[in-house]
């Protein structure tokens, strides 16, 4: 009986299979609560989260009341976490975003110290939030890891007064988001960019942005980069809204 010969590619296929099984086992462990989702953010260097909503006339009162809230990763990844006590009442859908920061500059370090004293949950005043963001612009070190997170927060704050600047921030984010921690808010950047482009009289580009987002992220089902069900609905609604406008 002749010896059985295995194809040269077999070891590689077995390696891929093993990696897939390991990933599946890890996913089951996370869902079962044996591995905390917090571990991902710790590996990503995130030490605090900041909750914000676009600063314009369309922001609902519930979202306005919670913008500037900061949370520790332990609080955000707890099973019963919610950034606000009441649901958003914006008829077009919630536009809030949760942005992760390492916070390596002095103003952020002070916020981290305060956060520990407040059990991982507190709200910054408008002045404190402005100081946090402006401090990052003058820091010579400690902000590299947060460059996209800071752009997101800066874009959200200037939408109402400087939409052109916000558009450029959002463009940069959707084009430069490479790290997993940055992709956690890239869907929000796409949605905000689409809205601002339409308001600026550029519906063609707004539709292109939505179609690009659906192409790049629509198939993702899990992980920080995957759209939530609410975001999926908002993307599809924006596309359905823009398509007939451009057909006229």
BELDA-V323961 format. One record per residue. N is the residue number from 0. RES is the residue in three letters. PHI is phi in whole degrees, 0 to 359 (999 if undefined). Layout:
n=N res=RES phi=PHI
n=N res=RES phi=PHI
//
This chain:
n=0 res=UNK phi=999
n=1 res=UNK phi=291
n=2 res=UNK phi=291
n=3 res=UNK phi=277
n=4 res=UNK phi=251
n=5 res=UNK phi=262
n=6 res=UNK phi=296
n=7 res=UNK phi=298
n=8 res=UNK phi=281
n=9 res=UNK phi=304
n=10 res=UNK phi=302
n=11 res=UNK phi=291
n=12 res=UNK phi=296
n=13 res=UNK phi=294
n=14 res=UNK phi=296
n=15 res=UNK phi=297
n=16 res=UNK phi=299
n=17 res=UNK phi=297
n=18 res=UNK phi=297
n=19 res=UNK phi=296
n=20 res=UNK phi=295
n=21 res=UNK phi=296
n=22 res=UNK phi=298
n=23 res=UNK phi=297
n=24 res=UNK phi=296
n=25 res=UNK phi=298
n=26 res=UNK phi=298
n=27 res=UNK phi=295
n=28 res=UNK phi=295
n=29 res=UNK phi=297
n=30 res=UNK phi=296
n=31 res=UNK phi=279
n=32 res=UNK phi=86
n=33 res=UNK phi=278
n=34 res=UNK phi=239
n=35 res=UNK phi=282
n=36 res=UNK phi=299
n=37 res=UNK phi=303
n=38 res=UNK phi=300
n=39 res=UNK phi=298
n=40 res=UNK phi=290
n=41 res=UNK phi=295
n=42 res=UNK phi=294
n=43 res=UNK phi=278
n=44 res=UNK phi=80
n=45 res=UNK phi=273
n=46 res=UNK phi=246
n=47 res=UNK phi=203
n=48 res=UNK phi=243
n=49 res=UNK phi=240
n=50 res=UNK phi=262
n=51 res=UNK phi=215
n=52 res=UNK phi=226
n=53 res=UNK phi=306
n=54 res=UNK phi=270
n=55 res=UNK phi=213
n=56 res=UNK phi=289
n=57 res=UNK phi=274
n=58 res=UNK phi=292
n=59 res=UNK phi=283
n=60 res=UNK phi=296
n=61 res=UNK phi=298
n=62 res=UNK phi=290
n=63 res=UNK phi=300
n=64 res=UNK phi=291
n=65 res=UNK phi=252
n=66 res=UNK phi=293
n=67 res=UNK phi=93
n=68 res=UNK phi=289
n=69 res=UNK phi=238
n=70 res=UNK phi=222
n=71 res=UNK phi=277
n=72 res=UNK phi=303
n=73 res=UNK phi=297
n=74 res=UNK phi=288
n=75 res=UNK phi=297
n=76 res=UNK phi=270
n=77 res=UNK phi=289
n=78 res=UNK phi=297
n=79 res=UNK phi=259
n=80 res=UNK phi=292
n=81 res=UNK phi=213
n=82 res=UNK phi=288
n=83 res=UNK phi=215
n=84 res=UNK phi=282
n=85 res=UNK phi=244
n=86 res=UNK phi=287
n=87 res=UNK phi=299
n=88 res=UNK phi=246
n=89 res=UNK phi=289
n=90 res=UNK phi=297
n=91 res=UNK phi=267
n=92 res=UNK phi=106
n=93 res=UNK phi=290
n=94 res=UNK phi=251
n=95 res=UNK phi=293
n=96 res=UNK phi=220
n=97 res=UNK phi=252
n=98 res=UNK phi=249
n=99 res=UNK phi=273
n=100 res=UNK phi=227
n=101 res=UNK phi=279
n=102 res=UNK phi=72
n=103 res=UNK phi=262
n=104 res=UNK phi=257
n=105 res=UNK phi=306
n=106 res=UNK phi=297
n=107 res=UNK phi=289
n=108 res=UNK phi=299
n=109 res=UNK phi=295
n=110 res=UNK phi=296
n=111 res=UNK phi=299
n=112 res=UNK phi=295
n=113 res=UNK phi=294
n=114 res=UNK phi=297
n=115 res=UNK phi=297
n=116 res=UNK phi=287
n=117 res=UNK phi=251
n=118 res=UNK phi=58
n=119 res=UNK phi=82
n=120 res=UNK phi=207
n=121 res=UNK phi=199
n=122 res=UNK phi=242
n=123 res=UNK phi=272
n=124 res=UNK phi=289
n=125 res=UNK phi=302
n=126 res=UNK phi=294
n=127 res=UNK phi=294
n=128 res=UNK phi=294
n=129 res=UNK phi=297
n=130 res=UNK phi=296
n=131 res=UNK phi=298
n=132 res=UNK phi=287
n=133 res=UNK phi=293
n=134 res=UNK phi=298
n=135 res=UNK phi=293
n=136 res=UNK phi=287
n=137 res=UNK phi=261
n=138 res=UNK phi=285
n=139 res=UNK phi=271
n=140 res=UNK phi=209
n=141 res=UNK phi=89
n=142 res=UNK phi=242
n=143 res=UNK phi=302
n=144 res=UNK phi=295
n=145 res=UNK phi=255
n=146 res=UNK phi=298
n=147 res=UNK phi=283
n=148 res=UNK phi=300
n=149 res=UNK phi=292
n=150 res=UNK phi=298
n=151 res=UNK phi=298
n=152 res=UNK phi=294
n=153 res=UNK phi=293
n=154 res=UNK phi=297
n=155 res=UNK phi=299
n=156 res=UNK phi=287
n=157 res=UNK phi=259
n=158 res=UNK phi=308
n=159 res=UNK phi=292
n=160 res=UNK phi=256
n=161 res=UNK phi=227
n=162 res=UNK phi=300
n=163 res=UNK phi=296
n=164 res=UNK phi=293
n=165 res=UNK phi=297
n=166 res=UNK phi=301
n=167 res=UNK phi=295
n=168 res=UNK phi=298
n=169 res=UNK phi=294
n=170 res=UNK phi=303
n=171 res=UNK phi=300
n=172 res=UNK phi=297
n=173 res=UNK phi=293
n=174 res=UNK phi=272
n=175 res=UNK phi=250
n=176 res=UNK phi=293
n=177 res=UNK phi=243
n=178 res=UNK phi=284
n=179 res=UNK phi=300
n=180 res=UNK phi=294
n=181 res=UNK phi=283
n=182 res=UNK phi=291
n=183 res=UNK phi=296
n=184 res=UNK phi=241
n=185 res=UNK phi=290
n=186 res=UNK phi=297
n=187 res=UNK phi=298
n=188 res=UNK phi=295
n=189 res=UNK phi=299
n=190 res=UNK phi=295
n=191 res=UNK phi=294
n=192 res=UNK phi=297
n=193 res=UNK phi=300
n=194 res=UNK phi=300
n=195 res=UNK phi=293
n=196 res=UNK phi=295
n=197 res=UNK phi=295
n=198 res=UNK phi=296
n=199 res=UNK phi=276
n=200 res=UNK phi=80
n=201 res=UNK phi=236
n=202 res=UNK phi=296
n=203 res=UNK phi=299
n=204 res=UNK phi=291
n=205 res=UNK phi=299
n=206 res=UNK phi=294
n=207 res=UNK phi=299
n=208 res=UNK phi=295
n=209 res=UNK phi=296
n=210 res=UNK phi=295
n=211 res=UNK phi=296
n=212 res=UNK phi=297
n=213 res=UNK phi=296
n=214 res=UNK phi=292
n=215 res=UNK phi=279
n=216 res=UNK phi=234
n=217 res=UNK phi=299
n=218 res=UNK phi=276
n=219 res=UNK phi=287
n=220 res=UNK phi=250
n=221 res=UNK phi=224
n=222 res=UNK phi=93
n=223 res=UNK phi=302
n=224 res=UNK phi=278
n=225 res=UNK phi=284
n=226 res=UNK phi=295
n=227 res=UNK phi=286
n=228 res=UNK phi=299
n=229 res=UNK phi=296
n=230 res=UNK phi=294
n=231 res=UNK phi=301
n=232 res=UNK phi=296
n=233 res=UNK phi=294
n=234 res=UNK phi=297
n=235 res=UNK phi=294
n=236 res=UNK phi=295
n=237 res=UNK phi=295
n=238 res=UNK phi=294
n=239 res=UNK phi=296
n=240 res=UNK phi=286
n=241 res=UNK phi=279
n=242 res=UNK phi=304
n=243 res=UNK phi=294
n=244 res=UNK phi=298
n=245 res=UNK phi=275
n=246 res=UNK phi=277
n=247 res=UNK phi=284
//
